[in-house]
Amino acid sequence: MIKTSKKIQTVINIILTVFGILWVMPLLFVILNLFKTKQEYNLGSLWELPVSFNAGIIFSNFKSLIANKLFLSFGSTFLYCGVGAAAGVFIALLAGYGLTHTSVKHKNFWFMLIYSGTVFPFESYLIPVYKAYYNTGLYNTRTGMTLFFMALCIPFAMFVFRNFFLGVDNEICEAAKIDGANSWQTLMKIMLPMAKAPLAIVLLQQFTACWNNLLFGLTFVKSANIRPVMASLSLLGNANVPLMFLACIFVSLPAIILFFLLRDQLVVGYAYTTK
């Protein structure tokens, strides 16, 4: 039995090693081609080493990104994702608490009504949303982008918070009421500290979903000054591939940094969901 267990563990380690190598290879490919010029990339082999690891090539591409206003889109997208995701998650927090520990009638109906928005793909109601935005003056505005990202966050975040609060004994809320706390104080001072782990998961997931959204930015924004970063990235074209690789690295940094900032709470949250 011991020998069999060791063989199984060896096979698992080999499989995980292979998957790890496959995961790292695209990153190595991107880093390798950052040091190539446009001509060198087009004429050489994909895995061929660059002629020289000259940081000046990266700096030149960096200046091209600035000239293409990619970093202006960075600032706009931080606004949309930061405000939109934070507002959406906050509303979802209130909804999750209200649908579990308050006397709201028809809780399951309201939950299914809100969450049903995730059943249909966004493309299926793109045209009605476009007409609504155009008729209300939200088309090609920062407010319209922020409201969209806020609405994008609410259903999933509400689902997570509702499921978490369902696992919290109602006696805790009753004890808080006996001590004189109202619903707002109970949520902010008792429930929210308990929900740090699901809050971290929701913030990371929703921020990443907003940050990576491409379709809405291409459809509802035409001004370069307020265009989201993914839309700006797609409009760079693929003529200069090393430039695109550098842009992709910078575009990926915010989600990676947020992951490392929230990693402790994420581990706790994922461990909680597997119980």
Backbone as CSV, one residue per row, in Angstrom:
resi,resn,N_x,N_y,N_z,CA_x,CA_y,CA_z,C_x,C_y,C_z
1,MET,0.816,-1.208,0.000,0.000,0.000,0.000,0.851,1.260,0.000
2,ILE,1.968,1.204,0.777,2.844,2.371,0.852,3.509,2.623,-0.492
3,LYS,3.967,1.519,-1.154,4.608,1.671,-2.458,3.618,2.207,-3.487
4,THR,2.380,1.709,-3.411,1.349,2.190,-4.339,1.072,3.672,-4.132
5,SER,1.015,4.100,-2.887,0.782,5.515,-2.588,1.917,6.379,-3.109
6,LYS,3.153,5.890,-2.976,4.302,6.652,-3.474,4.263,6.766,-4.991
7,LYS,3.857,5.684,-5.667,3.768,5.727,-7.126,2.704,6.727,-7.573
8,ILE,1.565,6.702,-6.886,0.496,7.651,-7.228,0.954,9.083,-7.000
9,GLN,1.660,9.318,-5.890,2.154,10.658,-5.598,3.169,11.104,-6.635
10,THR,4.010,10.164,-7.099,4.999,10.490,-8.133,4.318,10.885,-9.433
11,VAL,3.283,10.128,-9.804,2.539,10.448,-11.029,1.876,11.818,-10.911
12,ILE,1.299,12.099,-9.755,0.661,13.402,-9.534,1.681,14.526,-9.637
13,ASN,2.860,14.324,-9.047,3.906,15.351,-9.108,4.362,15.599,-10.538
14,ILE,4.471,14.522,-11.324,4.881,14.676,-12.724,3.832,15.461,-13.507
15,ILE,2.567,15.112,-13.291,1.482,15.813,-13.995,1.456,17.291,-13.616
16,LEU,1.601,17.588,-12.322,1.602,18.981,-11.872,2.798,19.738,-12.424
17,THR,3.949,19.057,-12.520,5.141,19.698,-13.083,4.930,20.052,-14.548
18,VAL,4.321,19.120,-15.288,4.045,19.382,-16.708,3.098,20.566,-16.859
19,PHE,2.038,20.591,-16.061,1.096,21.712,-16.120,1.777,23.021,-15.714
20,GLY,2.672,22.960,-14.736,3.406,24.156,-14.330,4.273,24.701,-15.446
21,ILE,4.946,23.794,-16.161,5.785,24.217,-17.289,4.927,24.830,-18.389
22,LEU,3.799,24.190,-18.686,2.902,24.723,-19.714,2.361,26.092,-19.329
23,TRP,2.164,26.316,-18.020,1.656,27.606,-17.555,2.723,28.688,-17.662
24,VAL,3.982,28.321,-17.420,5.069,29.299,-17.414,5.536,29.630,-18.829
25,MET,5.398,28.707,-19.759,5.935,28.906,-21.112,5.420,30.169,-21.802
26,PRO,4.113,30.472,-21.773,3.672,31.724,-22.416,4.307,32.966,-21.802
27,LEU,4.490,32.953,-20.471,5.122,34.095,-19.817,6.572,34.241,-20.262
28,LEU,7.290,33.120,-20.351,8.676,33.162,-20.836,8.725,33.635,-22.282
29,PHE,7.750,33.215,-23.077,7.689,33.630,-24.474,7.516,35.142,-24.585
30,VAL,6.643,35.699,-23.758,6.416,37.147,-23.774,7.674,37.892,-23.350
31,ILE,8.292,37.466,-22.251,9.495,38.143,-21.752,10.620,38.057,-22.769
32,LEU,10.754,36.909,-23.416,11.815,36.719,-24.404,11.661,37.678,-25.574
33,ASN,10.429,37.899,-26.016,10.199,38.731,-27.196,10.079,40.216,-26.877
34,LEU,10.124,40.577,-25.600,10.135,41.995,-25.246,11.397,42.684,-25.736
35,PHE,12.478,41.928,-25.845,13.767,42.504,-26.211,14.015,42.462,-27.717
36,LYS,12.998,42.138,-28.491,13.142,42.091,-29.940,12.514,43.329,-30.572
37,THR,13.107,43.750,-31.673,12.495,44.816,-32.453,11.370,44.228,-33.304
38,LYS,10.601,45.104,-33.918,9.508,44.642,-34.763,10.032,43.790,-35.917
39,GLN,11.103,44.245,-36.565,11.673,43.509,-37.688,12.264,42.180,-37.236
40,GLU,12.929,42.190,-36.098,13.543,40.970,-35.578,12.487,39.922,-35.257
41,TYR,11.371,40.343,-34.717,10.300,39.398,-34.386,9.666,38.823,-35.654
42,ASN,9.426,39.668,-36.661,8.755,39.220,-37.880,9.616,38.283,-38.711
43,LEU,10.930,38.472,-38.674,11.823,37.691,-39.526,12.392,36.459,-38.838
44,GLY,12.432,36.456,-37.518,13.059,35.359,-36.788,12.066,34.317,-36.320
45,SER,12.602,33.293,-35.648,11.778,32.245,-35.056,11.136,32.762,-33.772
46,LEU,9.979,32.208,-33.440,9.259,32.680,-32.259,10.060,32.474,-30.982
47,TRP,10.786,31.347,-30.893,11.541,31.032,-29.677,13.025,31.364,-29.814
48,GLU,13.357,32.074,-30.872,14.756,32.465,-31.070,15.135,33.577,-30.093
49,LEU,16.331,33.463,-29.516,16.794,34.485,-28.583,16.996,35.807,-29.309
50,PRO,16.731,36.924,-28.646,16.978,38.230,-29.279,18.459,38.442,-29.546
51,VAL,18.740,39.303,-30.512,20.138,39.586,-30.851,20.874,40.127,-29.640
52,SER,20.235,41.007,-28.906,20.827,41.551,-27.682,19.702,41.891,-26.711
53,PHE,19.964,41.655,-25.435,18.976,42.000,-24.413,19.115,43.480,-24.071
54,ASN,18.658,44.294,-25.036,18.807,45.743,-24.930,17.547,46.337,-24.306
55,ALA,17.690,46.910,-23.118,16.544,47.515,-22.443,16.033,48.744,-23.185
56,GLY,16.852,49.298,-24.087,16.419,50.456,-24.857,15.226,50.149,-25.747
57,ILE,15.122,48.897,-26.198,13.981,48.505,-27.023,12.693,48.587,-26.208
58,ILE,12.759,48.098,-24.970,11.588,48.165,-24.095,11.229,49.615,-23.795
59,PHE,12.243,50.442,-23.559,11.991,51.852,-23.264,11.363,52.551,-24.464
60,SER,11.811,52.194,-25.677,11.235,52.781,-26.882,9.767,52.382,-27.041
61,ASN,9.467,51.119,-26.784,8.073,50.673,-26.846,7.231,51.319,-25.748
62,PHE,7.852,51.546,-24.596,7.157,52.207,-23.493,6.737,53.622,-23.897
63,LYS,7.626,54.332,-24.579,7.294,55.674,-25.057,6.177,55.618,-26.102
64,SER,6.161,54.554,-26.901,5.090,54.400,-27.890,3.742,54.198,-27.208
65,LEU,3.748,53.466,-26.092,2.503,53.270,-25.342,1.992,54.589,-24.784
66,ILE,2.912,55.425,-24.313,2.518,56.745,-23.812,1.936,57.589,-24.943
67,ALA,2.571,57.519,-26.115,2.085,58.286,-27.259,0.708,57.814,-27.709
68,ASN,0.427,56.529,-27.525,-0.875,55.981,-27.906,-1.935,56.157,-26.823
69,LYS,-1.604,56.894,-25.759,-2.539,57.229,-24.674,-3.049,55.991,-23.927
70,LEU,-2.219,54.924,-23.895,-2.650,53.740,-23.165,-2.743,54.014,-21.670
71,PHE,-1.806,54.817,-21.152,-1.807,55.086,-19.716,-2.915,56.061,-19.323
72,LEU,-3.395,56.847,-20.279,-4.585,57.656,-20.028,-5.799,56.749,-19.837
73,SER,-5.856,55.692,-20.641,-6.915,54.697,-20.472,-6.772,53.960,-19.149
74,PHE,-5.531,53.790,-18.677,-5.300,53.182,-17.373,-6.030,53.959,-16.284
75,GLY,-5.846,55.275,-16.294,-6.483,56.099,-15.276,-7.997,56.037,-15.346
76,SER,-8.530,56.071,-16.574,-9.985,56.000,-16.732,-10.530,54.670,-16.233
77,THR,-9.818,53.585,-16.550,-10.295,52.265,-16.148,-10.201,52.072,-14.645
78,PHE,-9.169,52.627,-14.011,-9.086,52.577,-12.550,-10.306,53.256,-11.924
79,LEU,-10.727,54.364,-12.521,-11.916,55.061,-12.019,-13.156,54.191,-12.174
80,TYR,-13.342,53.640,-13.381,-14.526,52.822,-13.629,-14.557,51.593,-12.720
81,CYS,-13.437,50.875,-12.680,-13.394,49.624,-11.915,-13.396,49.887,-10.415
82,GLY,-12.645,50.905,-9.986,-12.581,51.191,-8.561,-13.921,51.631,-8.003
83,VAL,-14.496,52.668,-8.614,-15.779,53.189,-8.133,-16.909,52.205,-8.429
84,GLY,-16.937,51.686,-9.655,-18.014,50.781,-10.040,-18.018,49.493,-9.235
85,ALA,-16.846,48.860,-9.109,-16.777,47.599,-8.361,-17.059,47.825,-6.882
86,ALA,-16.504,48.896,-6.310,-16.732,49.172,-4.887,-18.210,49.443,-4.611
87,ALA,-18.844,50.268,-5.459,-20.267,50.564,-5.270,-21.126,49.322,-5.476
88,GLY,-20.800,48.542,-6.511,-21.565,47.328,-6.772,-21.449,46.312,-5.650
89,VAL,-20.241,46.128,-5.131,-20.031,45.178,-4.036,-20.732,45.660,-2.770
90,PHE,-20.714,46.975,-2.529,-21.391,47.513,-1.348,-22.901,47.291,-1.435
91,ILE,-23.476,47.555,-2.600,-24.914,47.315,-2.784,-25.228,45.829,-2.620
92,ALA,-24.354,44.983,-3.158,-24.552,43.539,-3.025,-24.451,43.095,-1.573
93,LEU,-23.569,43.745,-0.807,-23.448,43.434,0.623,-24.753,43.746,1.345
94,LEU,-25.321,44.909,1.055,-26.606,45.273,1.662,-27.708,44.296,1.254
95,ALA,-27.707,43.926,-0.037,-28.735,43.003,-0.519,-28.574,41.621,0.105
96,GLY,-27.325,41.151,0.196,-27.093,39.839,0.785,-27.534,39.767,2.230
97,TYR,-27.283,40.838,2.971,-27.728,40.881,4.371,-29.242,41.011,4.458
98,GLY,-29.797,41.873,3.612,-31.241,42.087,3.651,-32.041,40.851,3.277
99,LEU,-31.484,40.010,2.404,-32.196,38.814,1.962,-32.012,37.625,2.899
100,THR,-31.297,37.821,3.990,-31.057,36.711,4.917,-31.446,37.025,6.356
101,HIS,-31.192,38.241,6.825,-31.369,38.540,8.248,-32.289,39.728,8.499
102,THR,-33.196,39.988,7.580,-34.208,41.023,7.793,-35.583,40.434,7.498
103,SER,-36.599,41.226,7.725,-37.978,40.746,7.552,-38.541,41.088,6.178
104,VAL,-37.690,41.186,5.175,-38.152,41.484,3.819,-39.014,40.323,3.311
105,LYS,-40.141,40.646,2.703,-41.034,39.616,2.186,-40.547,39.123,0.821
106,HIS,-40.878,37.885,0.516,-40.568,37.274,-0.778,-39.061,37.342,-1.077
107,LYS,-38.253,36.945,-0.123,-36.799,37.047,-0.278,-36.293,36.223,-1.454
108,ASN,-36.789,35.005,-1.600,-36.332,34.142,-2.689,-36.705,34.712,-4.051
109,PHE,-37.862,35.350,-4.124,-38.279,35.957,-5.394,-37.327,37.081,-5.787
110,TRP,-37.019,37.963,-4.848,-36.125,39.074,-5.154,-34.726,38.572,-5.489
111,PHE,-34.292,37.533,-4.790,-32.975,36.970,-5.091,-32.932,36.407,-6.508
112,MET,-33.927,35.619,-6.880,-33.950,35.026,-8.214,-34.108,36.089,-9.289
113,LEU,-34.865,37.145,-8.989,-35.058,38.218,-9.963,-33.739,38.915,-10.270
114,ILE,-32.968,39.221,-9.236,-31.688,39.913,-9.437,-30.660,38.982,-10.066
115,TYR,-30.600,37.763,-9.560,-29.568,36.839,-10.038,-29.868,36.303,-11.433
116,SER,-31.118,36.385,-11.877,-31.471,35.889,-13.210,-30.772,36.670,-14.312
117,GLY,-30.272,37.859,-13.984,-29.541,38.632,-14.987,-28.267,37.968,-15.447
118,THR,-27.750,37.019,-14.652,-26.522,36.318,-15.040,-26.800,35.124,-15.944
119,VAL,-28.069,34.766,-16.112,-28.407,33.597,-16.925,-28.178,33.878,-18.401
120,PHE,-28.498,35.086,-18.832,-28.406,35.434,-20.244,-27.091,36.168,-20.516
121,PRO,-26.430,35.860,-21.614,-25.194,36.583,-21.952,-25.479,38.042,-22.272
122,PHE,-24.486,38.882,-21.997,-24.684,40.316,-22.205,-24.993,40.627,-23.662
123,GLU,-24.450,39.843,-24.584,-24.679,40.102,-26.004,-26.155,40.016,-26.378
124,SER,-26.940,39.244,-25.610,-28.352,39.055,-25.950,-29.185,40.312,-25.720
125,TYR,-28.745,41.175,-24.812,-29.489,42.427,-24.602,-28.593,43.649,-24.813
126,LEU,-27.621,43.497,-25.682,-26.710,44.603,-25.980,-27.434,45.765,-26.655
127,ILE,-28.289,45.461,-27.619,-28.979,46.523,-28.366,-29.935,47.312,-27.470
128,PRO,-30.782,46.681,-26.643,-31.631,47.478,-25.737,-30.832,48.360,-24.785
129,VAL,-29.722,47.827,-24.266,-28.887,48.635,-23.373,-28.278,49.804,-24.137
130,TYR,-27.861,49.551,-25.370,-27.289,50.625,-26.192,-28.314,51.739,-26.412
131,LYS,-29.549,51.368,-26.744,-30.596,52.376,-26.963,-30.894,53.139,-25.680
132,ALA,-30.927,52.426,-24.562,-31.195,53.091,-23.285,-30.084,54.078,-22.945
133,TYR,-28.844,53.681,-23.167,-27.725,54.582,-22.901,-27.762,55.791,-23.821
134,TYR,-28.058,55.547,-25.081,-28.054,56.650,-26.048,-29.176,57.642,-25.745
135,ASN,-30.350,57.149,-25.389,-31.505,58.022,-25.135,-31.393,58.777,-23.816
136,THR,-30.655,58.242,-22.865,-30.520,58.897,-21.558,-29.258,59.747,-21.449
137,GLY,-28.467,59.818,-22.511,-27.263,60.633,-22.487,-26.080,59.992,-21.781
138,LEU,-26.150,58.695,-21.504,-25.044,58.000,-20.841,-24.028,57.444,-21.829
139,TYR,-24.364,57.458,-23.108,-23.442,56.953,-24.124,-22.194,57.834,-24.194
140,ASN,-21.035,57.188,-24.224,-19.752,57.881,-24.334,-19.513,58.830,-23.155
141,THR,-19.845,58.375,-21.948,-19.607,59.173,-20.742,-18.945,58.306,-19.675
142,ARG,-18.215,58.964,-18.775,-17.603,58.239,-17.656,-18.675,57.697,-16.709
143,THR,-19.743,58.470,-16.542,-20.831,58.016,-15.671,-21.454,56.732,-16.192
144,GLY,-21.662,56.660,-17.501,-22.237,55.460,-18.093,-21.357,54.240,-17.899
145,MET,-20.044,54.415,-18.064,-19.118,53.304,-17.865,-19.136,52.838,-16.415
146,THR,-19.123,53.785,-15.485,-19.100,53.433,-14.061,-20.377,52.709,-13.655
147,LEU,-21.524,53.189,-14.141,-22.796,52.543,-13.818,-22.858,51.127,-14.376
148,PHE,-22.307,50.940,-15.568,-22.310,49.590,-16.142,-21.490,48.628,-15.294
149,PHE,-20.285,49.049,-14.902,-19.441,48.172,-14.097,-20.063,47.915,-12.721
150,MET,-20.760,48.898,-12.191,-21.440,48.694,-10.916,-22.531,47.629,-11.061
151,ALA,-23.330,47.746,-12.123,-24.389,46.759,-12.358,-23.814,45.382,-12.656
152,LEU,-22.655,45.354,-13.291,-22.017,44.078,-13.614,-21.631,43.307,-12.363
153,CYS,-21.303,44.020,-11.298,-20.803,43.384,-10.076,-21.902,42.851,-9.171
154,ILE,-23.081,43.451,-9.218,-24.085,43.196,-8.180,-24.572,41.743,-8.116
155,PRO,-24.993,41.104,-9.228,-25.601,39.768,-9.087,-24.682,38.731,-8.450
156,PHE,-23.467,38.584,-8.962,-22.564,37.563,-8.418,-22.173,37.875,-6.982
157,ALA,-21.860,39.145,-6.714,-21.468,39.522,-5.354,-22.616,39.284,-4.376
158,MET,-23.843,39.601,-4.789,-24.994,39.348,-3.928,-25.150,37.857,-3.652
159,PHE,-24.917,37.040,-4.661,-24.996,35.582,-4.500,-23.994,35.094,-3.454
160,VAL,-22.764,35.594,-3.516,-21.727,35.176,-2.566,-22.079,35.612,-1.150
161,PHE,-22.452,36.880,-0.989,-22.769,37.392,0.352,-24.012,36.702,0.928
162,ARG,-24.999,36.475,0.110,-26.211,35.813,0.597,-25.882,34.418,1.110
163,ASN,-25.114,33.662,0.340,-24.759,32.314,0.778,-23.925,32.337,2.057
164,PHE,-23.057,33.339,2.182,-22.247,33.430,3.400,-23.111,33.769,4.608
165,PHE,-23.993,34.749,4.454,-24.830,35.175,5.576,-25.851,34.108,5.968
166,LEU,-26.215,33.229,5.033,-27.115,32.133,5.374,-26.472,31.175,6.374
167,GLY,-25.141,31.123,6.360,-24.433,30.259,7.292,-24.190,30.888,8.649
168,VAL,-24.589,32.139,8.817,-24.429,32.834,10.101,-25.720,32.686,10.907
169,ASP,-25.603,32.212,12.121,-26.787,32.007,12.966,-27.531,33.319,13.190
170,ASN,-28.838,33.251,13.080,-29.662,34.436,13.284,-29.629,34.911,14.736
171,GLU,-29.204,34.000,15.633,-29.104,34.383,17.047,-28.094,35.505,17.263
172,ILE,-27.094,35.571,16.388,-26.098,36.637,16.503,-26.754,37.992,16.269
173,CYS,-27.596,38.071,15.244,-28.307,39.326,14.965,-29.296,39.651,16.079
174,GLU,-29.954,38.629,16.589,-30.907,38.859,17.674,-30.202,39.371,18.921
175,ALA,-29.023,38.820,19.207,-28.259,39.288,20.365,-27.832,40.738,20.188
176,ALA,-27.465,41.099,18.944,-27.083,42.486,18.677,-28.267,43.429,18.876
177,LYS,-29.466,42.995,18.467,-30.656,43.825,18.660,-30.960,44.013,20.146
178,ILE,-30.766,42.943,20.922,-31.001,43.050,22.363,-30.053,44.063,22.991
179,ASP,-28.828,44.121,22.457,-27.846,45.084,22.964,-28.080,46.496,22.448
180,GLY,-29.104,46.684,21.619,-29.455,48.020,21.153,-28.947,48.384,19.778
181,ALA,-28.363,47.425,19.045,-27.833,47.716,17.712,-28.951,47.643,16.678
182,ASN,-28.947,48.588,15.750,-29.906,48.527,14.653,-29.328,47.673,13.518
183,SER,-30.070,47.545,12.427,-29.636,46.679,11.326,-28.323,47.153,10.714
184,TRP,-28.168,48.475,10.565,-26.939,49.024,9.988,-25.735,48.722,10.877
185,GLN,-25.872,48.914,12.161,-24.774,48.637,13.084,-24.449,47.146,13.126
186,THR,-25.472,46.316,13.057,-25.243,44.868,13.045,-24.454,44.447,11.815
187,LEU,-24.815,45.019,10.676,-24.120,44.681,9.433,-22.677,45.165,9.446
188,MET,-22.472,46.430,9.819,-21.146,47.023,9.726,-20.181,46.531,10.810
189,LYS,-20.683,46.327,12.018,-19.800,46.023,13.147,-19.697,44.535,13.475
190,ILE,-20.659,43.749,13.002,-20.645,42.320,13.323,-20.502,41.469,12.063
191,MET,-21.376,41.683,11.098,-21.387,40.849,9.902,-20.199,41.115,8.978
192,LEU,-19.904,42.391,8.743,-18.837,42.722,7.806,-17.474,42.199,8.244
193,PRO,-17.069,42.333,9.519,-15.786,41.736,9.924,-15.744,40.222,9.735
194,MET,-16.887,39.568,9.854,-16.935,38.122,9.639,-16.823,37.770,8.159
195,ALA,-17.170,38.714,7.289,-17.237,38.441,5.848,-16.014,38.943,5.095
196,LYS,-14.874,39.086,5.772,-13.676,39.589,5.099,-13.223,38.659,3.970
197,ALA,-13.291,37.358,4.201,-12.836,36.402,3.190,-13.693,36.448,1.926
198,PRO,-15.023,36.313,2.019,-15.821,36.440,0.793,-15.743,37.828,0.177
199,LEU,-15.540,38.846,0.999,-15.387,40.197,0.464,-14.142,40.289,-0.410
200,ALA,-13.041,39.674,0.022,-11.808,39.687,-0.767,-11.998,38.952,-2.087
201,ILE,-12.676,37.810,-2.033,-12.926,37.041,-3.259,-13.765,37.848,-4.240
202,VAL,-14.809,38.469,-3.733,-15.712,39.238,-4.594,-14.996,40.446,-5.189
203,LEU,-14.234,41.166,-4.374,-13.527,42.346,-4.880,-12.557,41.975,-5.991
204,LEU,-11.774,40.915,-5.784,-10.806,40.506,-6.802,-11.511,40.040,-8.066
205,GLN,-12.525,39.213,-7.913,-13.216,38.673,-9.075,-13.923,39.765,-9.869
206,GLN,-14.592,40.672,-9.176,-15.345,41.712,-9.865,-14.432,42.777,-10.459
207,PHE,-13.359,43.130,-9.750,-12.413,44.087,-10.312,-11.793,43.526,-11.585
208,THR,-11.420,42.249,-11.553,-10.824,41.622,-12.730,-11.822,41.546,-13.876
209,ALA,-13.081,41.214,-13.568,-14.105,41.145,-14.609,-14.328,42.511,-15.255
210,CYS,-14.361,43.554,-14.443,-14.521,44.911,-14.979,-13.300,45.323,-15.786
211,TRP,-12.120,45.029,-15.256,-10.879,45.437,-15.913,-10.725,44.761,-17.277
212,ASN,-11.150,43.501,-17.379,-10.961,42.736,-18.611,-12.112,42.891,-19.594
213,ASN,-13.140,43.639,-19.241,-14.287,43.783,-20.132,-13.896,44.561,-21.384
214,LEU,-14.154,43.977,-22.525,-13.778,44.594,-23.797,-14.988,45.074,-24.582
215,LEU,-16.034,44.262,-24.632,-17.168,44.550,-25.508,-17.834,45.877,-25.181
216,PHE,-18.069,46.138,-23.900,-18.770,47.368,-23.529,-17.945,48.599,-23.884
217,GLY,-16.641,48.532,-23.657,-15.791,49.670,-23.971,-15.747,49.986,-25.453
218,LEU,-15.771,48.949,-26.289,-15.756,49.166,-27.734,-17.104,49.662,-28.250
219,THR,-18.181,49.263,-27.595,-19.523,49.570,-28.090,-20.053,50.906,-27.597
220,PHE,-19.756,51.256,-26.350,-20.398,52.401,-25.720,-19.474,53.604,-25.536
221,VAL,-18.244,53.502,-25.985,-17.301,54.615,-25.846,-16.602,54.833,-27.182
222,LYS,-16.578,56.087,-27.623,-15.885,56.405,-28.866,-14.741,57.395,-28.666
223,SER,-14.726,58.096,-27.543,-13.673,59.078,-27.280,-12.455,58.392,-26.683
224,ALA,-11.278,58.688,-27.219,-10.051,58.060,-26.731,-9.739,58.463,-25.296
225,ASN,-10.191,59.650,-24.883,-9.861,60.148,-23.544,-10.548,59.366,-22.425
226,ILE,-11.673,58.727,-22.720,-12.400,57.998,-21.680,-12.515,56.511,-22.006
227,ARG,-11.798,56.059,-23.003,-11.888,54.656,-23.425,-11.227,53.741,-22.402
228,PRO,-11.839,52.596,-22.061,-11.210,51.647,-21.133,-9.931,51.068,-21.714
229,VAL,-9.095,50.547,-20.839,-7.767,50.118,-21.253,-7.827,48.931,-22.208
230,MET,-8.773,48.016,-22.026,-8.853,46.865,-22.919,-9.254,47.278,-24.329
231,ALA,-10.136,48.255,-24.438,-10.514,48.761,-25.753,-9.332,49.448,-26.418
232,SER,-8.577,50.225,-25.650,-7.384,50.880,-26.194,-6.346,49.858,-26.614
233,LEU,-6.217,48.792,-25.834,-5.250,47.743,-26.160,-5.614,47.050,-27.464
234,SER,-6.890,46.783,-27.664,-7.315,46.103,-28.890,-7.131,46.979,-30.120
235,LEU,-7.162,48.299,-29.931,-7.023,49.219,-31.057,-5.567,49.519,-31.403
236,LEU,-4.637,48.997,-30.602,-3.223,49.181,-30.937,-2.845,48.428,-32.201
237,GLY,-3.604,47.369,-32.513,-3.280,46.548,-33.665,-2.217,45.523,-33.329
238,ASN,-1.918,44.665,-34.282,-0.924,43.616,-34.066,0.266,43.729,-35.006
239,ALA,0.491,44.924,-35.561,1.634,45.099,-36.461,2.950,45.018,-35.708
240,ASN,2.988,45.576,-34.500,4.196,45.550,-33.671,3.922,44.634,-32.477
241,VAL,4.271,43.358,-32.623,3.943,42.372,-31.587,4.708,42.619,-30.291
242,PRO,6.014,42.922,-30.309,6.701,43.226,-29.042,6.060,44.382,-28.275
243,LEU,5.555,45.376,-28.998,4.844,46.476,-28.346,3.571,45.966,-27.670
244,MET,2.863,45.059,-28.333,1.656,44.478,-27.755,1.979,43.658,-26.510
245,PHE,3.095,42.939,-26.544,3.495,42.148,-25.379,3.750,43.048,-24.172
246,LEU,4.433,44.155,-24.396,4.705,45.091,-23.308,3.405,45.678,-22.771
247,ALA,2.494,46.020,-23.670,1.205,46.562,-23.239,0.420,45.532,-22.430
248,CYS,0.466,44.272,-22.845,-0.251,43.218,-22.122,0.292,43.046,-20.707
249,ILE,1.611,43.168,-20.551,2.205,43.044,-19.218,1.710,44.162,-18.311
250,PHE,1.719,45.391,-18.808,1.260,46.519,-17.991,-0.228,46.402,-17.678
251,VAL,-1.004,45.926,-18.638,-2.441,45.788,-18.417,-2.740,44.718,-17.367
252,SER,-1.876,43.714,-17.264,-2.091,42.618,-16.310,-1.682,42.975,-14.890
253,LEU,-0.880,44.009,-14.710,-0.319,44.311,-13.387,-1.362,44.626,-12.313
254,PRO,-2.388,45.441,-12.568,-3.327,45.780,-11.482,-3.983,44.570,-10.835
255,ALA,-4.462,43.626,-11.643,-5.107,42.440,-11.077,-4.110,41.590,-10.299
256,ILE,-2.873,41.502,-10.791,-1.842,40.722,-10.098,-1.508,41.356,-8.757
257,ILE,-1.357,42.674,-8.743,-1.049,43.381,-7.487,-2.187,43.220,-6.492
258,LEU,-3.426,43.344,-6.969,-4.580,43.179,-6.080,-4.632,41.764,-5.513
259,PHE,-4.269,40.785,-6.327,-4.247,39.400,-5.845,-3.258,39.230,-4.696
260,PHE,-2.065,39.782,-4.834,-1.068,39.643,-3.776,-1.470,40.415,-2.516
261,LEU,-2.164,41.525,-2.681,-2.614,42.278,-1.515,-3.691,41.524,-0.733
262,LEU,-4.511,40.759,-1.445,-5.637,40.075,-0.808,-5.403,38.573,-0.652
263,ARG,-4.177,38.108,-0.879,-3.943,36.666,-0.951,-4.283,35.937,0.350
264,ASP,-4.015,36.549,1.501,-4.309,35.876,2.774,-5.806,35.642,2.941
265,GLN,-6.594,36.671,2.659,-8.040,36.529,2.775,-8.598,35.591,1.706
266,LEU,-7.954,35.559,0.534,-8.407,34.664,-0.524,-8.233,33.206,-0.123
267,VAL,-7.104,32.889,0.509,-6.862,31.516,0.962,-7.926,31.103,1.971
268,VAL,-8.228,31.998,2.908,-9.261,31.705,3.909,-10.624,31.537,3.239
269,GLY,-10.916,32.399,2.277,-12.208,32.334,1.599,-12.384,31.061,0.798
270,TYR,-11.370,30.672,0.042,-11.468,29.445,-0.741,-11.521,28.217,0.160
271,ALA,-10.808,28.265,1.280,-10.878,27.153,2.233,-12.280,27.040,2.823
272,TYR,-12.916,28.194,3.059,-14.278,28.189,3.614,-15.271,27.576,2.627
273,THR,-15.091,27.876,1.338,-16.037,27.382,0.335,-15.913,25.890,0.096
274,THR,-14.782,25.284,0.472,-14.590,23.853,0.251,-15.017,23.009,1.438
275,LYS,-15.440,23.646,2.520,-15.860,22.886,3.691,-17.201,22.192,3.437
